Amino acid sequence: MVRVATFLLVLSLALVASSLTARKCVLTGRWINDLGSNMTISELNGKGEFSGSYHTAVTASNNEIKVSPLQGSQHRTNQKRQPTFGFTVNWSFSDSTTVFTGQCFVKSNGEEVLKTMWLLRSSVGDIKDDWKATMVGINEFKRLRPQKE
């Protein structure tokens, strides 16, 4: 009986300790993706909504790249440690819009990453060109840390 009680005590302590050390992934902050694009996400409001800015490193447009606004939401503020989210970027320098959807993860080494998939819709002049107006892709974002001086 003592062995069973000891085992249960050790098991429950291990479970509690592991849940306390598990870090929650937080969207707020500055991020950079595998192509060198960066974004800043503001604090989430009580509904899980956020805004921010996106500075792309790549474009199919001949226009000068400009920082563009983003609007999004995290799946309810449900206290999940690795939340899902989505946001829209309305490009300031072209007639295109991109929607991103993804999930915020904390890797075993403590690094936060955003795994995303996106759809980019470009404006076309005629419905006959609709077939070429949407692109799809994936990106992984890593948190940008402030540089130490």
Disulfide bonds with the S-S distance in Angstrom:
Cys25-Cys104 1.81
